[in-house]
């Protein structure tokens, strides 16, 4: 990536205004013309579904809440509130997925946050409703637990042997549930501390899902990630890296990399900006250093392996990527003939870069600013005509998103050889979250965090 060291958030103001106008039309189109199924990704510009797990509905309704947050347009608040109340309850008790932090913080969590920020009126029963939902969601998520020597992890929908790198962002729901005074009541009335369980998952992800160039295998490189780690559940020992949506266990699926970047950065903010670190039995300073190492390594890998404009291809080891030559030295090419880019990875990664940079700025201002500028560089590209859906008949917002390349689920338009020109619900949501984050910085509004009602804000 070629990082623009002069770019500031305010330089993006006019592009941000256009973004929210486009975003409004997309949300209303889906609300008016969508069917009853959960929208997952677009095919020829129209949102459709794809059965695997129910992990995107929270992004759909959460997008309306972010739209309201950014624009104060009440119709979007109503869309988000009504759909959360009427359709999201099954996600609170869904014991078969690792996605509670996606679905429920995007809906109940955003409403709870905005109520405590004064964005919407504080209504006692509504606050209690949102808090009960978040408490329950955190405890149910914590039930998917595999113990390993020295800790454990929240296992993926593949089963107890499977640690997914993207589950790191679901740790947030355990942290919020704990902050609200909740715990998991397990067998024989054992009380499971949700914060301890979340931290153990963070440690496992940092240890097994992220590589540090320390000779762990022949493909060990600073910041590379494995989508899935496989464990022997009989004795808890790590067996091998694997991939569900990446090319292989020894290459880096860039959306998984982005989840790690964003997840580690957010949870560093949480632990650094609240008092919960003092509750942990483990060494707090050592924990922060471990998470910071993982966040820094993954962000460095992203910067090194992205195109010059900050957009990654879907996997850094994709089999035809070599046919593009040194793609890092020029802007990404969504319409190339060999391998697709993934803008959704960029939207997630940009927020990770920005948050890590802000976290580092107190102790190391120069290093922190490096990551901030990288995040701004990615955001500027995503706000450009090349990545925003500008036509009314396309329901997506962020173009050139990829879902599951190995399974061939993504649409390849007529006349093309690889997926392009399509959107995903997670890509659109995280683009909105990224732009709201930047807008709040520009307007000097409260810092955007998932845990706002639980503790002090990071430095403004």
Buried (B, 14 or more C-beta within 10 A) or exposed (E): BBBBEEBEBEEBBEBBEBBBEBBBBBBBBBBEEBEEEBBBBBBEBBBBBBEBEBBBBBBBBBBBBBBBBBBEBEBBBEBBBEBBBEBBEEBBEBEEBBBBBBBBBBBBBBBBBBBBBEBBEEEEEBBEBBBBBBBBBBBBBBEBBBEBEEBBBBBBBBEBBBBBBBBBBBBBBBBBBBBBEBBBEEEEEEEBBBBBBBBBBBBBBBBBBBBBEEEEEEBEBBBBBBBBBBBEBEEBEBEEBBBBBBBBBBBBBBBBBBBBBBBBBBBBBBBBBBEBBEEBEBEBEEBBEBBBBBBBBBBBBBBEBBBBBBBBBBBBBBEEBEEBEEBBEEBBBBBBEBBBBBBBBBBBBBBBBBBBBBBBBEEEEEBBBBBBBBBBBBBBBBBEEBBBBEEEEBBBBBBBBBBBBBEEBBBBBEEBBBBBBBBBBBBBBBBBBBBBBBBBBBEEBBBBBBBBBBBEBBEE
